[in-house]
Amino acid sequence: MDRVEELRALVADCLFVFCLSDLAEALERHGALAETQLWALIDERLSRETVPPLRAARLGWRAECVAVERLVAPKFSGEAARFVEVPNVFAQRAKGARMPMIEIDERGFDRDAFGALSGRWAERVRLGRAGGGRRYAVLLPETADWLALFLAIREAGGGVLPIHPATPRTAARRLAERAGCDRLLLADGEVEILEPSEEPQSGVLLQMSSGTTGAPKCASRPWAEIEAELSAYVAGFPEPDDMTPVVACPTTHSYGLICGVLAGLKRGRAPKIVNAQNPKSLIRILKETEKPLLYSSPAVLHTLAQLMPAGETIHGVMTSGALLPAPWFAKIRERSDHMFQQYGCSEAGVVAVNREVTAADEMGRALPHLRLSAGGSREAPGEILVDVAGRRVETHDLGYLKTDGTLVFVSRLDDTINVSGLNVYPGEVEDAAMAHPDVSDAVAFRIADPFAGERVGLIVVGERRIDESALRDWCRANLAGHQTPAAILQVEAAPRQANGKVSRREVAALYAERKLATLTEAAR
């Protein structure tokens, strides 16, 4: 070999593969990861790195053979030629490996392994033949266990109510009873028997609404309807066909479960589920993933957009659940190659998808399995109505359809503030406030007024003390008189839910009860 660097690289690669062989064997022996699966993951990672071709082949590139220098060639074949082509054992291992069906917190499961886990849970909770006639509320702390059990119940034709793992047991029982469930399934296979239903229930997905406009309601959708939604979602939104879904949101919510996990599996992609709350860890995972499409909340997307290293972008992001404030939208749009947005509700599933977002309020066009109606213009918005599966869903959202069929979201009907007969949409007030350089977040809400009936209240968040008078002047300069907040309060953090939504009803109640004032201490 002519150059010392080449020899050094060869020795390092041999040691690398030798050590990995021992590691792979140990992982498989302890049941953590199949050896063939580890080789496949390493091979997949190397395929994305920029390495000289000969070295890439040595380390697991998909080449059938490796050009080996004559110094080590006799170890393989006894040939004396300068370079000898020998079988690439690493690539052969990777070639025969079973790629993961799903990855959860950086642990991969192939189809056989996940099927076995699903079977074990089915036995543990005694799913059996009666599974198709029961409704199960599921409260499990581990994502892999929850998803494995979910697939088992769906396969058996039963009903499932997903419950977020942070929910206390007593609250979970109340949700289960409200949804008419027969069983509450808990950690370690514990089964709590609830009041049985009089008649066997057909297979359904049960979901509780977010509760942003009142008490959560239970929506029940048959598996056939879920499958129709998935087919329409994949067919009407083909851009992610070659992307890897990275699901950084709860899989107990339809956004993460249906759009992130089930749609990814239907496309033949292996979803990566990330439960870690550390943004830097999520950025690392995104960098290590080939063409990632990130499903997450608006708040997480905004945080990542701020933390991404200069000059770097996220390949694809999906936002849903809440209208992005204008400054957040601009930052996320700037730091992503592809930005998508979708609109939906618990009763109808995904309704519309915007396949390349250019404006924060544009939700995209309706999926092909449903019909959509709304108002005709921004000046005359109407309630967004969805006709799907033979029924009409009233969303209680205001919006309108552009001439090209794009749905534009205006506001929640319940959130609209009526000031002396003039409608004020909270998003417009929030965008104006957040354009102020010291305001990082804002929530507008309704407050009672003896003369106008209602007025606009506003809570704001900022790293330093914000002068209330100066901010009110800023709002007057950027809003109409009836839109200008009558009350402004700086708080430590806006009370957003995990999915990024805000319950303006809750904010208004806290303000009326003077409970928001306690949050201002850190800002003063």
MARDREN-83817 format. One record per residue (C-alpha): x, z, y; residue number from 1; chain. Coordinates in nm, 2 decimals, always signed. Each point is the difference from the previous one (the first is absolute). Example, Ala and Ser with C-alpha at 12.3 -4.5 7.8 and 13.67 -1.06 7.14 Angstrom:
! MARDREN-83817
u, w, v, k, c
+1.23, +0.78, -0.45, 1, A
+0.14, -0.07, +0.34, 2, A
***
This chain:
! MARDREN-83817
u, w, v, k, c
+0.00, +0.00, +0.00, 1, A
+0.15, -0.11, +0.33, 2, A
-0.13, +0.27, +0.23, 3, A
+0.02, +0.37, -0.03, 4, A
-0.35, +0.03, +0.16, 5, A
-0.16, -0.21, -0.27, 6, A
+0.16, +0.23, -0.27, 7, A
-0.11, +0.31, +0.18, 8, A
-0.36, -0.14, +0.02, 9, A
+0.00, -0.08, -0.37, 10, A
+0.12, +0.35, -0.10, 11, A
-0.25, +0.16, +0.23, 12, A
-0.28, -0.21, -0.15, 13, A
+0.10, +0.09, -0.35, 14, A
+0.00, +0.37, +0.08, 15, A
-0.33, -0.04, +0.18, 16, A
-0.18, -0.16, -0.29, 17, A
+0.16, +0.24, -0.25, 18, A
-0.12, +0.31, +0.20, 19, A
-0.34, -0.15, +0.04, 20, A
-0.03, -0.06, -0.37, 21, A
+0.05, +0.38, -0.06, 22, A
-0.24, +0.08, +0.28, 23, A
-0.26, -0.24, -0.14, 24, A
+0.03, +0.15, -0.35, 25, A
-0.04, +0.36, +0.14, 26, A
-0.30, -0.09, +0.21, 27, A
-0.18, -0.16, -0.30, 28, A
+0.10, +0.29, -0.23, 29, A
-0.17, +0.25, +0.23, 30, A
-0.31, -0.22, +0.05, 31, A
+0.06, -0.05, +0.37, 32, A
+0.04, -0.38, +0.00, 33, A
+0.03, -0.27, -0.27, 34, A
+0.36, -0.14, -0.02, 35, A
-0.12, -0.36, +0.02, 36, A
-0.20, +0.08, +0.30, 37, A
+0.30, +0.15, +0.19, 38, A
+0.20, -0.31, -0.07, 39, A
-0.28, -0.22, +0.13, 40, A
-0.03, +0.21, +0.32, 41, A
+0.37, -0.02, +0.06, 42, A
-0.01, -0.38, -0.06, 43, A
-0.29, -0.04, +0.24, 44, A
+0.19, +0.20, +0.27, 45, A
+0.32, -0.20, -0.05, 46, A
-0.19, -0.33, +0.03, 47, A
-0.07, +0.09, +0.37, 48, A
+0.36, +0.08, +0.09, 49, A
+0.26, -0.24, +0.14, 50, A
+0.28, +0.00, -0.26, 51, A
+0.24, -0.27, -0.12, 52, A
-0.16, -0.20, -0.29, 53, A
+0.25, +0.10, -0.26, 54, A
-0.02, +0.36, +0.08, 55, A
-0.38, -0.01, +0.02, 56, A
-0.01, -0.14, -0.35, 57, A
+0.22, +0.28, -0.13, 58, A
-0.23, +0.26, +0.16, 59, A
-0.32, -0.13, -0.14, 60, A
-0.09, -0.33, +0.17, 61, A
-0.23, -0.21, -0.22, 62, A
+0.28, -0.23, -0.11, 63, A
+0.02, -0.05, -0.37, 64, A
+0.38, +0.02, -0.01, 65, A
+0.29, +0.15, +0.20, 66, A
+0.33, -0.16, +0.08, 67, A
+0.26, +0.26, -0.12, 68, A
+0.37, -0.02, +0.09, 69, A
+0.24, -0.04, -0.29, 70, A
+0.14, +0.35, +0.04, 71, A
-0.32, +0.14, -0.15, 72, A
-0.12, -0.31, -0.18, 73, A
+0.17, +0.09, -0.33, 74, A
-0.22, +0.31, -0.01, 75, A
-0.30, -0.23, -0.03, 76, A
+0.11, -0.32, -0.17, 77, A
+0.38, -0.03, -0.05, 78, A
+0.01, -0.31, +0.21, 79, A
+0.31, -0.05, +0.22, 80, A
-0.15, -0.22, +0.27, 81, A
+0.02, +0.11, +0.36, 82, A
-0.38, +0.07, +0.01, 83, A
-0.23, +0.04, -0.29, 84, A
-0.38, -0.01, +0.00, 85, A
-0.13, +0.30, -0.18, 86, A
-0.37, +0.12, -0.04, 87, A
-0.11, +0.21, +0.29, 88, A
-0.12, +0.31, -0.19, 89, A
-0.14, +0.16, +0.31, 90, A
-0.22, -0.30, +0.08, 91, A
-0.12, -0.02, -0.36, 92, A
-0.11, +0.36, +0.02, 93, A
-0.18, -0.06, +0.32, 94, A
-0.16, -0.32, -0.13, 95, A
-0.16, +0.19, -0.28, 96, A
-0.10, +0.30, +0.21, 97, A
-0.36, +0.08, +0.08, 98, A
-0.05, +0.02, +0.37, 99, A
-0.20, +0.28, +0.15, 100, A
-0.37, -0.03, +0.02, 101, A
+0.00, +0.26, +0.28, 102, A
+0.25, +0.22, +0.18, 103, A
-0.09, +0.35, +0.12, 104, A
+0.25, +0.19, +0.22, 105, A
+0.28, -0.23, -0.12, 106, A
-0.08, +0.06, -0.37, 107, A
-0.11, -0.32, -0.18, 108, A
-0.26, -0.02, -0.28, 109, A
-0.03, -0.32, -0.21, 110, A
-0.34, -0.09, -0.14, 111, A
+0.06, +0.17, -0.33, 112, A
+0.12, +0.33, +0.15, 113, A
-0.29, +0.01, +0.25, 114, A
-0.25, -0.09, -0.27, 115, A
+0.13, +0.29, -0.21, 116, A
-0.03, +0.24, +0.29, 117, A
-0.36, -0.13, +0.06, 118, A
-0.08, +0.06, -0.37, 119, A
+0.14, +0.35, +0.00, 120, A
-0.22, +0.10, +0.30, 121, A
-0.30, -0.16, -0.16, 122, A
+0.05, +0.23, -0.30, 123, A
+0.09, +0.30, +0.21, 124, A
-0.33, -0.01, +0.19, 125, A
-0.19, -0.11, -0.31, 126, A
-0.12, -0.33, +0.16, 127, A
-0.12, -0.13, -0.33, 128, A
-0.31, -0.22, -0.05, 129, A
-0.20, +0.20, +0.25, 130, A
+0.23, -0.10, +0.28, 131, A
-0.22, -0.30, +0.09, 132, A
-0.29, +0.22, +0.08, 133, A
+0.16, +0.25, +0.22, 134, A
+0.13, +0.04, +0.35, 135, A
+0.34, +0.17, +0.04, 136, A
+0.14, +0.16, +0.31, 137, A
+0.38, +0.00, -0.03, 138, A
+0.23, +0.24, +0.17, 139, A
+0.35, -0.04, -0.13, 140, A
+0.33, +0.08, +0.19, 141, A
+0.21, -0.28, -0.15, 142, A
-0.07, -0.36, +0.10, 143, A
+0.11, -0.14, -0.33, 144, A
-0.24, +0.23, -0.19, 145, A
-0.29, -0.08, +0.24, 146, A
+0.05, -0.38, -0.02, 147, A
+0.04, +0.01, -0.38, 148, A
-0.32, +0.20, -0.04, 149, A
-0.18, -0.22, +0.25, 150, A
+0.08, -0.31, -0.21, 151, A
-0.12, +0.18, -0.32, 152, A
-0.33, +0.09, +0.16, 153, A
-0.05, -0.34, +0.14, 154, A
+0.08, -0.16, -0.34, 155, A
-0.25, +0.23, -0.17, 156, A
-0.27, -0.10, +0.25, 157, A
-0.03, +0.34, +0.17, 158, A
-0.04, +0.09, +0.36, 159, A
+0.29, +0.14, +0.21, 160, A
+0.01, +0.21, +0.32, 161, A
+0.36, +0.01, +0.12, 162, A
+0.08, +0.33, +0.18, 163, A
+0.32, +0.04, +0.21, 164, A
+0.24, +0.23, -0.17, 165, A
+0.03, +0.24, +0.30, 166, A
-0.37, +0.08, -0.03, 167, A
-0.07, +0.36, -0.10, 168, A
-0.18, +0.05, -0.33, 169, A
-0.32, +0.14, +0.16, 170, A
-0.02, -0.29, +0.24, 171, A
+0.06, -0.24, -0.28, 172, A
-0.29, +0.15, -0.20, 173, A
-0.23, -0.04, +0.30, 174, A
+0.10, -0.37, +0.04, 175, A
-0.05, -0.05, -0.38, 176, A
-0.35, +0.16, +0.01, 177, A
-0.10, -0.20, +0.31, 178, A
+0.11, -0.33, -0.18, 179, A
-0.21, +0.10, -0.31, 180, A
+0.31, +0.03, -0.23, 181, A
-0.02, +0.15, -0.35, 182, A
+0.36, +0.11, -0.03, 183, A
+0.27, +0.12, +0.23, 184, A
+0.34, -0.09, -0.15, 185, A
+0.29, +0.22, +0.10, 186, A
+0.37, +0.04, -0.06, 187, A
+0.13, +0.07, -0.35, 188, A
-0.31, -0.16, -0.14, 189, A
-0.24, +0.27, +0.11, 190, A
-0.36, -0.12, +0.00, 191, A
-0.27, +0.17, +0.21, 192, A
-0.35, -0.08, -0.12, 193, A
-0.24, -0.05, +0.28, 194, A
-0.38, -0.04, +0.00, 195, A
-0.05, -0.30, -0.23, 196, A
-0.19, -0.30, +0.12, 197, A
-0.34, -0.06, -0.16, 198, A
+0.08, -0.37, -0.08, 199, A
+0.34, -0.15, -0.10, 200, A
+0.16, -0.16, +0.30, 201, A
+0.14, -0.36, +0.00, 202, A
+0.36, -0.05, +0.09, 203, A
+0.06, +0.04, +0.38, 204, A
+0.26, +0.08, +0.25, 205, A
-0.11, +0.29, +0.21, 206, A
+0.14, +0.05, +0.35, 207, A
-0.06, +0.24, +0.28, 208, A
-0.01, -0.14, +0.35, 209, A
+0.26, +0.12, +0.24, 210, A
-0.25, +0.22, +0.19, 211, A
+0.12, -0.11, +0.34, 212, A
-0.36, -0.03, +0.12, 213, A
-0.15, +0.30, -0.18, 214, A
-0.02, +0.14, -0.35, 215, A
+0.17, -0.21, -0.27, 216, A
-0.24, -0.22, -0.20, 217, A
+0.05, -0.11, -0.36, 218, A
+0.01, -0.38, -0.06, 219, A
-0.05, -0.13, -0.36, 220, A
+0.13, -0.34, -0.10, 221, A
-0.01, -0.15, -0.36, 222, A
+0.32, -0.12, -0.16, 223, A
-0.13, -0.35, +0.00, 224, A
-0.03, +0.01, +0.38, 225, A
+0.35, +0.14, +0.03, 226, A
+0.13, -0.29, -0.22, 227, A
-0.19, -0.25, +0.22, 228, A
+0.17, +0.16, +0.31, 229, A
+0.34, -0.02, -0.16, 230, A
-0.04, -0.37, -0.09, 231, A
-0.12, -0.09, +0.35, 232, A
+0.28, +0.21, +0.16, 233, A
+0.27, -0.18, -0.21, 234, A
-0.15, -0.34, +0.04, 235, A
-0.08, +0.03, +0.38, 236, A
+0.33, +0.17, +0.08, 237, A
+0.28, -0.19, -0.19, 238, A
+0.29, +0.09, +0.23, 239, A
+0.11, +0.31, -0.20, 240, A
+0.02, -0.20, -0.33, 241, A
+0.38, +0.01, +0.01, 242, A
+0.02, +0.34, +0.17, 243, A
+0.05, +0.35, -0.15, 244, A
-0.27, +0.24, +0.10, 245, A
+0.15, +0.33, +0.12, 246, A
-0.29, +0.26, +0.02, 247, A
+0.09, +0.28, +0.24, 248, A
-0.35, +0.14, +0.02, 249, A
-0.23, +0.20, -0.23, 250, A
-0.10, -0.18, -0.32, 251, A
-0.31, +0.21, -0.01, 252, A
-0.13, -0.20, +0.30, 253, A
-0.13, -0.35, -0.05, 254, A
+0.26, -0.15, +0.24, 255, A
+0.29, +0.11, -0.22, 256, A
-0.18, -0.02, -0.33, 257, A
-0.18, -0.33, +0.02, 258, A
+0.20, -0.20, +0.26, 259, A
+0.35, +0.14, -0.09, 260, A
+0.00, +0.08, -0.37, 261, A
-0.28, -0.20, -0.17, 262, A
+0.04, -0.31, +0.22, 263, A
+0.38, +0.01, -0.06, 264, A
-0.05, +0.02, -0.38, 265, A
-0.25, -0.29, +0.02, 266, A
+0.26, -0.21, +0.18, 267, A
+0.25, +0.07, -0.28, 268, A
+0.21, +0.22, +0.23, 269, A
+0.13, +0.35, -0.08, 270, A
-0.13, +0.23, +0.28, 271, A
+0.24, +0.26, +0.13, 272, A
-0.17, +0.33, +0.09, 273, A
+0.18, +0.23, +0.24, 274, A
-0.12, +0.35, +0.05, 275, A
+0.30, +0.12, +0.20, 276, A
-0.08, +0.09, +0.36, 277, A
+0.36, -0.06, +0.12, 278, A
+0.00, -0.32, +0.21, 279, A
+0.37, -0.06, -0.06, 280, A
-0.06, +0.00, -0.38, 281, A
-0.28, -0.25, +0.04, 282, A
+0.23, -0.22, +0.21, 283, A
+0.26, +0.01, -0.27, 284, A
-0.26, -0.09, -0.27, 285, A
-0.12, -0.29, +0.22, 286, A
+0.36, -0.13, +0.03, 287, A
+0.05, +0.02, -0.37, 288, A
-0.33, -0.19, -0.08, 289, A
-0.02, -0.38, -0.02, 290, A
-0.25, -0.12, +0.26, 291, A
-0.19, +0.33, +0.04, 292, A
-0.35, +0.01, +0.13, 293, A
-0.06, +0.35, +0.13, 294, A
-0.35, +0.16, -0.02, 295, A
-0.01, +0.31, +0.22, 296, A
-0.18, +0.17, +0.28, 297, A
+0.04, -0.11, +0.37, 298, A
+0.19, +0.32, +0.08, 299, A
+0.26, -0.06, -0.27, 300, A
+0.04, -0.37, +0.09, 301, A
+0.06, +0.10, +0.36, 302, A
+0.26, +0.26, -0.10, 303, A
+0.19, -0.24, -0.22, 304, A
-0.01, -0.27, +0.28, 305, A
+0.17, +0.26, +0.23, 306, A
+0.26, +0.10, -0.26, 307, A
+0.10, -0.34, -0.14, 308, A
+0.37, -0.08, +0.08, 309, A
+0.05, -0.24, +0.28, 310, A
-0.03, -0.36, -0.11, 311, A
-0.18, +0.08, -0.32, 312, A
-0.37, -0.06, -0.09, 313, A
-0.24, +0.08, -0.28, 314, A
-0.09, -0.31, -0.20, 315, A
-0.38, +0.07, +0.00, 316, A
-0.24, +0.28, +0.12, 317, A
-0.37, +0.05, -0.05, 318, A
-0.21, +0.22, +0.23, 319, A
-0.35, +0.12, -0.05, 320, A
-0.23, +0.30, +0.07, 321, A
+0.04, +0.03, +0.38, 322, A
+0.04, -0.23, +0.30, 323, A
+0.37, +0.00, +0.10, 324, A
+0.06, +0.11, +0.36, 325, A
+0.15, -0.29, +0.19, 326, A
+0.36, +0.15, +0.04, 327, A
+0.01, +0.08, -0.38, 328, A
-0.12, -0.35, -0.08, 329, A
+0.27, -0.16, +0.22, 330, A
+0.28, +0.21, -0.16, 331, A
-0.12, -0.06, -0.36, 332, A
-0.05, -0.37, +0.06, 333, A
+0.36, -0.02, +0.14, 334, A
+0.16, +0.17, -0.30, 335, A
-0.18, -0.19, -0.28, 336, A
+0.04, -0.35, -0.12, 337, A
-0.36, -0.02, -0.13, 338, A
-0.28, +0.22, +0.13, 339, A
-0.34, +0.01, -0.16, 340, A
-0.31, +0.20, +0.07, 341, A
-0.32, +0.06, -0.19, 342, A
-0.34, +0.15, +0.07, 343, A
-0.24, +0.16, -0.24, 344, A
-0.21, +0.30, -0.09, 345, A
-0.07, +0.22, -0.30, 346, A
-0.33, -0.16, -0.07, 347, A
+0.12, -0.36, +0.00, 348, A
+0.38, +0.01, -0.07, 349, A
+0.22, -0.24, +0.19, 350, A
-0.21, -0.22, +0.23, 351, A
+0.25, -0.21, +0.20, 352, A
+0.37, -0.07, +0.00, 353, A
+0.22, -0.12, +0.29, 354, A
+0.28, -0.20, -0.16, 355, A
+0.22, -0.01, +0.30, 356, A
-0.09, +0.25, +0.27, 357, A
+0.05, -0.09, +0.37, 358, A
-0.25, +0.25, +0.16, 359, A
-0.06, +0.36, -0.10, 360, A
-0.38, -0.03, +0.00, 361, A
-0.02, -0.32, -0.21, 362, A
-0.10, +0.10, -0.36, 363, A
+0.01, -0.36, -0.15, 364, A
-0.24, -0.20, -0.19, 365, A
-0.25, +0.11, -0.26, 366, A
+0.10, -0.01, -0.37, 367, A
-0.18, -0.27, -0.20, 368, A
-0.22, +0.23, -0.21, 369, A
-0.21, +0.13, +0.29, 370, A
-0.17, -0.09, +0.33, 371, A
+0.07, +0.15, +0.33, 372, A
-0.20, +0.02, +0.32, 373, A
+0.07, +0.17, +0.34, 374, A
-0.04, -0.06, +0.38, 375, A
+0.08, -0.33, +0.17, 376, A
+0.25, +0.11, +0.27, 377, A
+0.19, +0.29, +0.14, 378, A
-0.27, +0.03, +0.27, 379, A
-0.27, +0.01, -0.27, 380, A
+0.14, +0.17, -0.31, 381, A
-0.23, +0.09, -0.29, 382, A
+0.01, +0.22, -0.30, 383, A
+0.22, -0.14, -0.28, 384, A
-0.22, -0.07, -0.30, 385, A
+0.12, -0.10, -0.35, 386, A
-0.21, -0.17, -0.27, 387, A
+0.17, +0.06, -0.34, 388, A
-0.12, +0.03, -0.36, 389, A
-0.36, -0.04, +0.10, 390, A
-0.02, +0.27, +0.26, 391, A
+0.06, +0.04, +0.37, 392, A
+0.26, +0.25, +0.13, 393, A
-0.03, +0.14, +0.35, 394, A
+0.35, +0.09, +0.11, 395, A
-0.10, +0.18, +0.32, 396, A
+0.29, -0.19, +0.17, 397, A
-0.03, -0.23, +0.30, 398, A
+0.16, -0.34, +0.00, 399, A
-0.04, -0.37, +0.05, 400, A
+0.09, -0.32, -0.17, 401, A
+0.22, -0.26, +0.17, 402, A
-0.08, -0.37, -0.04, 403, A
+0.25, -0.03, -0.28, 404, A
-0.16, +0.28, -0.20, 405, A
+0.25, +0.27, +0.09, 406, A
-0.15, +0.34, +0.02, 407, A
+0.10, +0.20, +0.31, 408, A
-0.05, +0.38, -0.01, 409, A
-0.12, +0.17, +0.32, 410, A
-0.09, +0.36, -0.09, 411, A
-0.19, +0.24, -0.23, 412, A
-0.36, +0.01, +0.11, 413, A
+0.02, +0.38, -0.02, 414, A
+0.31, +0.00, +0.22, 415, A
-0.14, -0.20, +0.29, 416, A
-0.04, +0.21, +0.32, 417, A
-0.30, -0.07, +0.21, 418, A
+0.09, +0.08, +0.37, 419, A
-0.32, -0.04, +0.21, 420, A
-0.11, -0.29, -0.22, 421, A
+0.34, -0.17, -0.01, 422, A
+0.18, -0.02, -0.34, 423, A
+0.36, +0.12, -0.02, 424, A
+0.20, -0.09, -0.31, 425, A
+0.27, +0.27, -0.07, 426, A
+0.26, -0.25, -0.11, 427, A
+0.01, -0.16, +0.35, 428, A
+0.06, +0.34, +0.16, 429, A
+0.27, +0.10, -0.25, 430, A
+0.19, -0.33, +0.05, 431, A
+0.00, +0.05, +0.37, 432, A
+0.12, +0.36, -0.03, 433, A
+0.27, -0.09, -0.26, 434, A
+0.14, -0.26, +0.23, 435, A
+0.12, +0.29, +0.21, 436, A
+0.38, +0.05, -0.07, 437, A
-0.04, +0.37, -0.08, 438, A
-0.30, -0.03, -0.24, 439, A
+0.07, -0.06, -0.37, 440, A
-0.35, +0.06, -0.14, 441, A
-0.35, +0.03, +0.14, 442, A
-0.35, +0.06, -0.12, 443, A
-0.31, -0.06, +0.21, 444, A
-0.33, +0.18, -0.08, 445, A
-0.34, +0.09, +0.13, 446, A
-0.08, +0.30, +0.22, 447, A
-0.34, +0.11, +0.13, 448, A
-0.07, -0.05, +0.37, 449, A
-0.31, +0.13, +0.19, 450, A
-0.01, -0.30, +0.23, 451, A
+0.13, -0.30, -0.19, 452, A
-0.12, +0.12, -0.34, 453, A
+0.35, -0.06, -0.15, 454, A
+0.35, -0.03, +0.13, 455, A
+0.34, -0.09, -0.14, 456, A
+0.23, +0.27, -0.12, 457, A
+0.37, -0.07, -0.09, 458, A
+0.27, +0.18, -0.19, 459, A
+0.35, -0.13, +0.03, 460, A
+0.33, +0.07, -0.17, 461, A
+0.35, -0.03, +0.15, 462, A
+0.35, +0.14, -0.05, 463, A
+0.00, +0.15, +0.35, 464, A
-0.25, +0.16, +0.23, 465, A
-0.24, -0.27, +0.13, 466, A
-0.14, +0.05, +0.35, 467, A
-0.38, -0.01, -0.03, 468, A
-0.06, -0.12, +0.35, 469, A
+0.25, -0.28, -0.03, 470, A
-0.14, -0.11, -0.33, 471, A
-0.35, +0.00, +0.14, 472, A
+0.12, -0.23, +0.29, 473, A
+0.16, -0.23, -0.26, 474, A
-0.34, -0.02, -0.19, 475, A
-0.19, -0.07, +0.33, 476, A
+0.24, -0.29, +0.07, 477, A
-0.04, -0.15, -0.35, 478, A
-0.37, +0.08, -0.08, 479, A
-0.34, -0.04, +0.15, 480, A
-0.15, +0.31, +0.16, 481, A
-0.24, +0.08, -0.29, 482, A
+0.30, -0.03, -0.24, 483, A
+0.22, +0.24, +0.18, 484, A
+0.04, +0.34, -0.18, 485, A
-0.18, +0.29, +0.15, 486, A
+0.21, +0.24, -0.19, 487, A
+0.36, -0.04, -0.12, 488, A
+0.18, +0.25, -0.22, 489, A
+0.36, -0.03, -0.14, 490, A
+0.03, +0.12, -0.36, 491, A
+0.29, +0.04, -0.24, 492, A
-0.14, -0.25, -0.25, 493, A
-0.32, -0.20, -0.03, 494, A
-0.21, +0.12, -0.30, 495, A
+0.03, -0.32, -0.21, 496, A
-0.09, -0.01, -0.36, 497, A
+0.24, -0.11, -0.28, 498, A
-0.12, -0.36, +0.02, 499, A
+0.06, -0.01, +0.38, 500, A
-0.37, +0.03, +0.09, 501, A
-0.13, +0.23, +0.27, 502, A
-0.33, +0.19, -0.01, 503, A
-0.10, -0.02, +0.36, 504, A
-0.30, +0.22, -0.09, 505, A
+0.25, +0.27, -0.11, 506, A
+0.22, -0.04, +0.31, 507, A
-0.31, +0.04, +0.22, 508, A
-0.11, +0.31, -0.18, 509, A
+0.35, +0.16, +0.02, 510, A
+0.01, -0.08, +0.37, 511, A
-0.35, +0.14, +0.06, 512, A
+0.11, +0.32, -0.18, 513, A
+0.32, +0.02, +0.20, 514, A
+0.21, -0.01, -0.32, 515, A
+0.21, -0.30, +0.11, 516, A
+0.16, +0.21, +0.28, 517, A
+0.21, +0.20, -0.26, 518, A
+0.18, -0.33, -0.08, 519, A
+0.14, -0.04, +0.35, 520, A
+0.24, +0.29, -0.02, 521, A
+0.29, -0.21, -0.15, 522, A
-0.05, -0.26, +0.27, 523, A
+0.01, +0.23, +0.30, 524, A
***
